[in-house]
Amino acid sequence: MTCPICKAETRADFRPFCSKRCADVDLGRWMNGSYAVPSRDPEDIERAIDEVEAMLNRAEPRPH
């Protein structure tokens, strides 16, 4: 079996990864949203739209 991050041979103590570094890279991808499980649930879609709109509103420069 190969590591899903770097394709090196896996080690039993980090399986399915080859190292703690690759396990941490994978965890980071989950935490920053690089990985996502698709959903067609209307509530999930509405929540996602609300979150994006809130993020955009925070990023807009405020007039002085």
PyMOL Python script that loads the backbone (N, CA, C, O; Angstrom):
from pymol import cmd

cmd.read_pdbstr("""\
ATOM      1  N   MET A   1       0.844  -1.172   0.000  1.00  0.00           N
ATOM      2  CA  MET A   1       0.000   0.000   0.000  1.00  0.00           C
ATOM      3  C   MET A   1       0.888   1.234   0.000  1.00  0.00           C
ATOM      4  O   MET A   1       1.925   1.266   0.662  1.00  0.00           O
ATOM      5  N   THR A   2       0.468   2.262  -0.757  1.00  0.00           N
ATOM      6  CA  THR A   2       1.249   3.490  -0.808  1.00  0.00           C
ATOM      7  C   THR A   2       0.516   4.633  -0.106  1.00  0.00           C
ATOM      8  O   THR A   2      -0.711   4.647   0.000  1.00  0.00           O
ATOM      9  N   CYS A   3       1.302   5.574   0.361  1.00  0.00           N
ATOM     10  CA  CYS A   3       0.778   6.751   1.059  1.00  0.00           C
ATOM     11  C   CYS A   3      -0.054   7.579   0.079  1.00  0.00           C
ATOM     12  O   CYS A   3       0.402   7.852  -1.031  1.00  0.00           O
ATOM     13  N   PRO A   4      -1.267   7.983   0.470  1.00  0.00           N
ATOM     14  CA  PRO A   4      -2.097   8.776  -0.434  1.00  0.00           C
ATOM     15  C   PRO A   4      -1.558  10.200  -0.662  1.00  0.00           C
ATOM     16  O   PRO A   4      -1.993  10.878  -1.593  1.00  0.00           O
ATOM     17  N   ILE A   5      -0.633  10.648   0.164  1.00  0.00           N
ATOM     18  CA  ILE A   5      -0.088  11.996   0.020  1.00  0.00           C
ATOM     19  C   ILE A   5       1.145  12.007  -0.875  1.00  0.00           C
ATOM     20  O   ILE A   5       1.197  12.767  -1.842  1.00  0.00           O
ATOM     21  N   CYS A   6       2.142  11.172  -0.565  1.00  0.00           N
ATOM     22  CA  CYS A   6       3.413  11.227  -1.306  1.00  0.00           C
ATOM     23  C   CYS A   6       3.720   9.968  -2.110  1.00  0.00           C
ATOM     24  O   CYS A   6       4.717   9.922  -2.831  1.00  0.00           O
ATOM     25  N   LYS A   7       2.887   8.965  -1.996  1.00  0.00           N
ATOM     26  CA  LYS A   7       3.020   7.692  -2.734  1.00  0.00           C
ATOM     27  C   LYS A   7       4.171   6.805  -2.257  1.00  0.00           C
ATOM     28  O   LYS A   7       4.484   5.809  -2.910  1.00  0.00           O
ATOM     29  N   ALA A   8       4.808   7.145  -1.130  1.00  0.00           N
ATOM     30  CA  ALA A   8       5.841   6.275  -0.556  1.00  0.00           C
ATOM     31  C   ALA A   8       5.161   5.072   0.094  1.00  0.00           C
ATOM     32  O   ALA A   8       3.947   5.075   0.293  1.00  0.00           O
ATOM     33  N   GLU A   9       5.936   4.056   0.419  1.00  0.00           N
ATOM     34  CA  GLU A   9       5.401   2.876   1.097  1.00  0.00           C
ATOM     35  C   GLU A   9       4.909   3.261   2.494  1.00  0.00           C
ATOM     36  O   GLU A   9       5.573   4.024   3.196  1.00  0.00           O
ATOM     37  N   THR A  10       3.765   2.746   2.894  1.00  0.00           N
ATOM     38  CA  THR A  10       3.218   3.102   4.203  1.00  0.00           C
ATOM     39  C   THR A  10       3.963   2.386   5.324  1.00  0.00           C
ATOM     40  O   THR A  10       4.626   1.370   5.117  1.00  0.00           O
ATOM     41  N   ARG A  11       3.825   2.962   6.531  1.00  0.00           N
ATOM     42  CA  ARG A  11       4.372   2.340   7.729  1.00  0.00           C
ATOM     43  C   ARG A  11       3.211   2.005   8.646  1.00  0.00           C
ATOM     44  O   ARG A  11       2.244   2.761   8.737  1.00  0.00           O
ATOM     45  N   ALA A  12       3.307   0.886   9.314  1.00  0.00           N
ATOM     46  CA  ALA A  12       2.208   0.401  10.163  1.00  0.00           C
ATOM     47  C   ALA A  12       1.807   1.419  11.227  1.00  0.00           C
ATOM     48  O   ALA A  12       0.621   1.560  11.527  1.00  0.00           O
ATOM     49  N   ASP A  13       2.777   2.131  11.803  1.00  0.00           N
ATOM     50  CA  ASP A  13       2.445   3.070  12.879  1.00  0.00           C
ATOM     51  C   ASP A  13       1.795   4.360  12.380  1.00  0.00           C
ATOM     52  O   ASP A  13       1.310   5.148  13.191  1.00  0.00           O
ATOM     53  N   PHE A  14       1.772   4.597  11.058  1.00  0.00           N
ATOM     54  CA  PHE A  14       1.122   5.790  10.497  1.00  0.00           C
ATOM     55  C   PHE A  14       0.088   5.443   9.430  1.00  0.00           C
ATOM     56  O   PHE A  14      -0.417   6.328   8.739  1.00  0.00           O
ATOM     57  N   ARG A  15      -0.219   4.177   9.301  1.00  0.00           N
ATOM     58  CA  ARG A  15      -1.104   3.717   8.241  1.00  0.00           C
ATOM     59  C   ARG A  15      -2.401   4.493   8.189  1.00  0.00           C
ATOM     60  O   ARG A  15      -3.006   4.679   9.244  1.00  0.00           O
ATOM     61  N   PRO A  16      -2.862   4.944   7.087  1.00  0.00           N
ATOM     62  CA  PRO A  16      -2.451   4.624   5.716  1.00  0.00           C
ATOM     63  C   PRO A  16      -1.357   5.536   5.174  1.00  0.00           C
ATOM     64  O   PRO A  16      -1.131   5.568   3.964  1.00  0.00           O
ATOM     65  N   PHE A  17      -0.679   6.274   6.039  1.00  0.00           N
ATOM     66  CA  PHE A  17       0.366   7.201   5.608  1.00  0.00           C
ATOM     67  C   PHE A  17       1.744   6.609   5.847  1.00  0.00           C
ATOM     68  O   PHE A  17       1.885   5.561   6.478  1.00  0.00           O
ATOM     69  N   CYS A  18       2.765   7.300   5.330  1.00  0.00           N
ATOM     70  CA  CYS A  18       4.137   6.823   5.506  1.00  0.00           C
ATOM     71  C   CYS A  18       4.817   7.495   6.689  1.00  0.00           C
ATOM     72  O   CYS A  18       5.839   7.015   7.180  1.00  0.00           O
ATOM     73  N   SER A  19       4.245   8.613   7.147  1.00  0.00           N
ATOM     74  CA  SER A  19       4.896   9.391   8.210  1.00  0.00           C
ATOM     75  C   SER A  19       3.880  10.292   8.902  1.00  0.00           C
ATOM     76  O   SER A  19       2.759  10.473   8.426  1.00  0.00           O
ATOM     77  N   LYS A  20       4.294  10.849  10.026  1.00  0.00           N
ATOM     78  CA  LYS A  20       3.444  11.811  10.729  1.00  0.00           C
ATOM     79  C   LYS A  20       3.248  13.048   9.873  1.00  0.00           C
ATOM     80  O   LYS A  20       2.171  13.644   9.885  1.00  0.00           O
ATOM     81  N   ARG A  21       4.272  13.443   9.130  1.00  0.00           N
ATOM     82  CA  ARG A  21       4.170  14.613   8.271  1.00  0.00           C
ATOM     83  C   ARG A  21       3.033  14.446   7.267  1.00  0.00           C
ATOM     84  O   ARG A  21       2.206  15.346   7.120  1.00  0.00           O
ATOM     85  N   CYS A  22       2.979  13.318   6.578  1.00  0.00           N
ATOM     86  CA  CYS A  22       1.911  13.092   5.593  1.00  0.00           C
ATOM     87  C   CYS A  22       0.542  13.008   6.275  1.00  0.00           C
ATOM     88  O   CYS A  22      -0.453  13.477   5.721  1.00  0.00           O
ATOM     89  N   ALA A  23       0.485  12.423   7.454  1.00  0.00           N
ATOM     90  CA  ALA A  23      -0.779  12.381   8.198  1.00  0.00           C
ATOM     91  C   ALA A  23      -1.220  13.803   8.546  1.00  0.00           C
ATOM     92  O   ALA A  23      -2.406  14.123   8.464  1.00  0.00           O
ATOM     93  N   ASP A  24      -0.267  14.661   8.937  1.00  0.00           N
ATOM     94  CA  ASP A  24      -0.589  16.048   9.266  1.00  0.00           C
ATOM     95  C   ASP A  24      -1.016  16.837   8.027  1.00  0.00           C
ATOM     96  O   ASP A  24      -1.913  17.676   8.108  1.00  0.00           O
ATOM     97  N   VAL A  25      -0.383  16.577   6.883  1.00  0.00           N
ATOM     98  CA  VAL A  25      -0.782  17.230   5.634  1.00  0.00           C
ATOM     99  C   VAL A  25      -2.230  16.877   5.323  1.00  0.00           C
ATOM    100  O   VAL A  25      -3.020  17.750   4.963  1.00  0.00           O
ATOM    101  N   ASP A  26      -2.580  15.608   5.460  1.00  0.00           N
ATOM    102  CA  ASP A  26      -3.947  15.164   5.202  1.00  0.00           C
ATOM    103  C   ASP A  26      -4.929  15.842   6.163  1.00  0.00           C
ATOM    104  O   ASP A  26      -5.978  16.323   5.735  1.00  0.00           O
ATOM    105  N   LEU A  27      -4.600  15.884   7.444  1.00  0.00           N
ATOM    106  CA  LEU A  27      -5.460  16.533   8.425  1.00  0.00           C
ATOM    107  C   LEU A  27      -5.643  18.013   8.089  1.00  0.00           C
ATOM    108  O   LEU A  27      -6.751  18.542   8.178  1.00  0.00           O
ATOM    109  N   GLY A  28      -4.562  18.673   7.706  1.00  0.00           N
ATOM    110  CA  GLY A  28      -4.642  20.079   7.324  1.00  0.00           C
ATOM    111  C   GLY A  28      -5.565  20.305   6.148  1.00  0.00           C
ATOM    112  O   GLY A  28      -6.289  21.299   6.103  1.00  0.00           O
ATOM    113  N   ARG A  29      -5.545  19.390   5.196  1.00  0.00           N
ATOM    114  CA  ARG A  29      -6.436  19.517   4.035  1.00  0.00           C
ATOM    115  C   ARG A  29      -7.900  19.397   4.446  1.00  0.00           C
ATOM    116  O   ARG A  29      -8.756  20.101   3.910  1.00  0.00           O
ATOM    117  N   TRP A  30      -8.190  18.513   5.391  1.00  0.00           N
ATOM    118  CA  TRP A  30      -9.565  18.409   5.894  1.00  0.00           C
ATOM    119  C   TRP A  30      -9.957  19.678   6.628  1.00  0.00           C
ATOM    120  O   TRP A  30     -11.066  20.185   6.461  1.00  0.00           O
ATOM    121  N   MET A  31      -9.038  20.190   7.445  1.00  0.00           N
ATOM    122  CA  MET A  31      -9.365  21.350   8.285  1.00  0.00           C
ATOM    123  C   MET A  31      -9.531  22.636   7.482  1.00  0.00           C
ATOM    124  O   MET A  31     -10.324  23.496   7.864  1.00  0.00           O
ATOM    125  N   ASN A  32      -8.794  22.788   6.370  1.00  0.00           N
ATOM    126  CA  ASN A  32      -8.926  24.028   5.602  1.00  0.00           C
ATOM    127  C   ASN A  32      -9.976  23.924   4.501  1.00  0.00           C
ATOM    128  O   ASN A  32     -10.180  24.872   3.744  1.00  0.00           O
ATOM    129  N   GLY A  33     -10.638  22.780   4.411  1.00  0.00           N
ATOM    130  CA  GLY A  33     -11.726  22.636   3.445  1.00  0.00           C
ATOM    131  C   GLY A  33     -11.307  22.149   2.073  1.00  0.00           C
ATOM    132  O   GLY A  33     -12.123  22.132   1.152  1.00  0.00           O
ATOM    133  N   SER A  34     -10.042  21.750   1.913  1.00  0.00           N
ATOM    134  CA  SER A  34      -9.610  21.220   0.624  1.00  0.00           C
ATOM    135  C   SER A  34     -10.367  19.945   0.271  1.00  0.00           C
ATOM    136  O   SER A  34     -10.652  19.679  -0.897  1.00  0.00           O
ATOM    137  N   TYR A  35     -10.683  19.168   1.291  1.00  0.00           N
ATOM    138  CA  TYR A  35     -11.489  17.972   1.097  1.00  0.00           C
ATOM    139  C   TYR A  35     -12.905  18.313   1.546  1.00  0.00           C
ATOM    140  O   TYR A  35     -13.096  19.000   2.550  1.00  0.00           O
ATOM    141  N   ALA A  36     -13.866  17.845   0.820  1.00  0.00           N
ATOM    142  CA  ALA A  36     -15.252  18.082   1.216  1.00  0.00           C
ATOM    143  C   ALA A  36     -16.114  16.939   0.700  1.00  0.00           C
ATOM    144  O   ALA A  36     -15.840  16.365  -0.354  1.00  0.00           O
ATOM    145  N   VAL A  37     -17.128  16.625   1.434  1.00  0.00           N
ATOM    146  CA  VAL A  37     -18.085  15.609   1.023  1.00  0.00           C
ATOM    147  C   VAL A  37     -19.246  16.352   0.368  1.00  0.00           C
ATOM    148  O   VAL A  37     -19.904  17.162   1.021  1.00  0.00           O
ATOM    149  N   PRO A  38     -19.509  16.086  -0.921  1.00  0.00           N
ATOM    150  CA  PRO A  38     -20.587  16.804  -1.596  1.00  0.00           C
ATOM    151  C   PRO A  38     -21.944  16.502  -0.982  1.00  0.00           C
ATOM    152  O   PRO A  38     -22.191  15.407  -0.475  1.00  0.00           O
ATOM    153  N   SER A  39     -22.814  17.500  -1.040  1.00  0.00           N
ATOM    154  CA  SER A  39     -24.151  17.339  -0.487  1.00  0.00           C
ATOM    155  C   SER A  39     -25.153  18.038  -1.388  1.00  0.00           C
ATOM    156  O   SER A  39     -24.858  19.074  -1.983  1.00  0.00           O
ATOM    157  N   ARG A  40     -26.333  17.462  -1.480  1.00  0.00           N
ATOM    158  CA  ARG A  40     -27.425  18.101  -2.218  1.00  0.00           C
ATOM    159  C   ARG A  40     -28.522  18.545  -1.248  1.00  0.00           C
ATOM    160  O   ARG A  40     -29.609  18.943  -1.667  1.00  0.00           O
ATOM    161  N   ASP A  41     -28.228  18.474   0.036  1.00  0.00           N
ATOM    162  CA  ASP A  41     -29.184  18.886   1.061  1.00  0.00           C
ATOM    163  C   ASP A  41     -29.374  20.398   0.983  1.00  0.00           C
ATOM    164  O   ASP A  41     -28.402  21.139   1.132  1.00  0.00           O
ATOM    165  N   PRO A  42     -30.609  20.881   0.752  1.00  0.00           N
ATOM    166  CA  PRO A  42     -30.841  22.330   0.640  1.00  0.00           C
ATOM    167  C   PRO A  42     -30.357  23.123   1.855  1.00  0.00           C
ATOM    168  O   PRO A  42     -29.900  24.255   1.700  1.00  0.00           O
ATOM    169  N   GLU A  43     -30.446  22.559   3.047  1.00  0.00           N
ATOM    170  CA  GLU A  43     -29.966  23.269   4.235  1.00  0.00           C
ATOM    171  C   GLU A  43     -28.456  23.465   4.182  1.00  0.00           C
ATOM    172  O   GLU A  43     -27.953  24.514   4.584  1.00  0.00           O
ATOM    173  N   ASP A  44     -27.723  22.453   3.684  1.00  0.00           N
ATOM    174  CA  ASP A  44     -26.273  22.589   3.554  1.00  0.00           C
ATOM    175  C   ASP A  44     -25.933  23.680   2.546  1.00  0.00           C
ATOM    176  O   ASP A  44     -25.008  24.464   2.763  1.00  0.00           O
ATOM    177  N   ILE A  45     -26.674  23.733   1.449  1.00  0.00           N
ATOM    178  CA  ILE A  45     -26.419  24.731   0.414  1.00  0.00           C
ATOM    179  C   ILE A  45     -26.688  26.131   0.959  1.00  0.00           C
ATOM    180  O   ILE A  45     -25.885  27.041   0.752  1.00  0.00           O
ATOM    181  N   GLU A  46     -27.808  26.308   1.649  1.00  0.00           N
ATOM    182  CA  GLU A  46     -28.130  27.608   2.233  1.00  0.00           C
ATOM    183  C   GLU A  46     -27.073  28.041   3.244  1.00  0.00           C
ATOM    184  O   GLU A  46     -26.670  29.204   3.261  1.00  0.00           O
ATOM    185  N   ARG A  47     -26.630  27.124   4.073  1.00  0.00           N
ATOM    186  CA  ARG A  47     -25.608  27.442   5.074  1.00  0.00           C
ATOM    187  C   ARG A  47     -24.311  27.853   4.381  1.00  0.00           C
ATOM    188  O   ARG A  47     -23.657  28.803   4.810  1.00  0.00           O
ATOM    189  N   ALA A  48     -23.934  27.147   3.317  1.00  0.00           N
ATOM    190  CA  ALA A  48     -22.712  27.480   2.588  1.00  0.00           C
ATOM    191  C   ALA A  48     -22.810  28.871   1.967  1.00  0.00           C
ATOM    192  O   ALA A  48     -21.851  29.641   2.018  1.00  0.00           O
ATOM    193  N   ILE A  49     -23.952  29.194   1.386  1.00  0.00           N
ATOM    194  CA  ILE A  49     -24.150  30.522   0.802  1.00  0.00           C
ATOM    195  C   ILE A  49     -24.041  31.594   1.886  1.00  0.00           C
ATOM    196  O   ILE A  49     -23.382  32.615   1.689  1.00  0.00           O
ATOM    197  N   ASP A  50     -24.679  31.364   3.016  1.00  0.00           N
ATOM    198  CA  ASP A  50     -24.613  32.323   4.125  1.00  0.00           C
ATOM    199  C   ASP A  50     -23.175  32.533   4.596  1.00  0.00           C
ATOM    200  O   ASP A  50     -22.769  33.662   4.868  1.00  0.00           O
ATOM    201  N   GLU A  51     -22.410  31.453   4.692  1.00  0.00           N
ATOM    202  CA  GLU A  51     -21.028  31.561   5.150  1.00  0.00           C
ATOM    203  C   GLU A  51     -20.171  32.338   4.155  1.00  0.00           C
ATOM    204  O   GLU A  51     -19.339  33.151   4.557  1.00  0.00           O
ATOM    205  N   VAL A  52     -20.368  32.092   2.861  1.00  0.00           N
ATOM    206  CA  VAL A  52     -19.598  32.812   1.841  1.00  0.00           C
ATOM    207  C   VAL A  52     -19.970  34.298   1.862  1.00  0.00           C
ATOM    208  O   VAL A  52     -19.091  35.157   1.792  1.00  0.00           O
ATOM    209  N   GLU A  53     -21.265  34.602   1.958  1.00  0.00           N
ATOM    210  CA  GLU A  53     -21.684  35.996   2.007  1.00  0.00           C
ATOM    211  C   GLU A  53     -21.106  36.709   3.236  1.00  0.00           C
ATOM    212  O   GLU A  53     -20.666  37.855   3.135  1.00  0.00           O
ATOM    213  N   ALA A  54     -21.104  36.049   4.373  1.00  0.00           N
ATOM    214  CA  ALA A  54     -20.538  36.644   5.585  1.00  0.00           C
ATOM    215  C   ALA A  54     -19.040  36.887   5.409  1.00  0.00           C
ATOM    216  O   ALA A  54     -18.527  37.927   5.822  1.00  0.00           O
ATOM    217  N   MET A  55     -18.347  35.942   4.804  1.00  0.00           N
ATOM    218  CA  MET A  55     -16.916  36.086   4.581  1.00  0.00           C
ATOM    219  C   MET A  55     -16.649  37.254   3.633  1.00  0.00           C
ATOM    220  O   MET A  55     -15.734  38.042   3.872  1.00  0.00           O
ATOM    221  N   LEU A  56     -17.431  37.374   2.565  1.00  0.00           N
ATOM    222  CA  LEU A  56     -17.248  38.468   1.620  1.00  0.00           C
ATOM    223  C   LEU A  56     -17.543  39.819   2.268  1.00  0.00           C
ATOM    224  O   LEU A  56     -16.854  40.803   1.998  1.00  0.00           O
ATOM    225  N   ASN A  57     -18.556  39.866   3.116  1.00  0.00           N
ATOM    226  CA  ASN A  57     -18.887  41.119   3.801  1.00  0.00           C
ATOM    227  C   ASN A  57     -17.759  41.557   4.732  1.00  0.00           C
ATOM    228  O   ASN A  57     -17.486  42.750   4.865  1.00  0.00           O
ATOM    229  N   ARG A  58     -17.110  40.594   5.374  1.00  0.00           N
ATOM    230  CA  ARG A  58     -15.983  40.927   6.262  1.00  0.00           C
ATOM    231  C   ARG A  58     -14.779  41.416   5.460  1.00  0.00           C
ATOM    232  O   ARG A  58     -13.999  42.237   5.944  1.00  0.00           O
ATOM    233  N   ALA A  59     -14.627  40.909   4.230  1.00  0.00           N
ATOM    234  CA  ALA A  59     -13.462  41.235   3.406  1.00  0.00           C
ATOM    235  C   ALA A  59     -13.614  42.559   2.668  1.00  0.00           C
ATOM    236  O   ALA A  59     -12.612  43.124   2.229  1.00  0.00           O
ATOM    237  N   GLU A  60     -14.833  43.074   2.516  1.00  0.00           N
ATOM    238  CA  GLU A  60     -15.038  44.327   1.788  1.00  0.00           C
ATOM    239  C   GLU A  60     -14.478  45.495   2.582  1.00  0.00           C
ATOM    240  O   GLU A  60     -14.683  45.597   3.792  1.00  0.00           O
ATOM    241  N   PRO A  61     -13.764  46.382   1.882  1.00  0.00           N
ATOM    242  CA  PRO A  61     -13.243  47.564   2.579  1.00  0.00           C
ATOM    243  C   PRO A  61     -14.397  48.470   3.002  1.00  0.00           C
ATOM    244  O   PRO A  61     -15.386  48.606   2.282  1.00  0.00           O
ATOM    245  N   ARG A  62     -14.265  49.065   4.134  1.00  0.00           N
ATOM    246  CA  ARG A  62     -15.300  49.944   4.675  1.00  0.00           C
ATOM    247  C   ARG A  62     -15.015  51.384   4.252  1.00  0.00           C
ATOM    248  O   ARG A  62     -13.875  51.834   4.365  1.00  0.00           O
ATOM    249  N   PRO A  63     -16.017  52.117   3.769  1.00  0.00           N
ATOM    250  CA  PRO A  63     -15.793  53.531   3.412  1.00  0.00           C
ATOM    251  C   PRO A  63     -15.508  54.369   4.659  1.00  0.00           C
ATOM    252  O   PRO A  63     -16.036  54.096   5.737  1.00  0.00           O
ATOM    253  N   HIS A  64     -14.676  55.379   4.497  1.00  0.00           N
ATOM    254  CA  HIS A  64     -14.313  56.243   5.637  1.00  0.00           C
ATOM    255  C   HIS A  64     -15.152  57.467   5.667  1.00  0.00           C
ATOM    256  O   HIS A  64     -14.989  58.306   6.553  1.00  0.00           O
TER     257      HIS A  64
END
""", "prot")
cmd.dss("prot")
cmd.show_as("cartoon", "prot")
cmd.util.cbc("prot")
cmd.orient("prot")
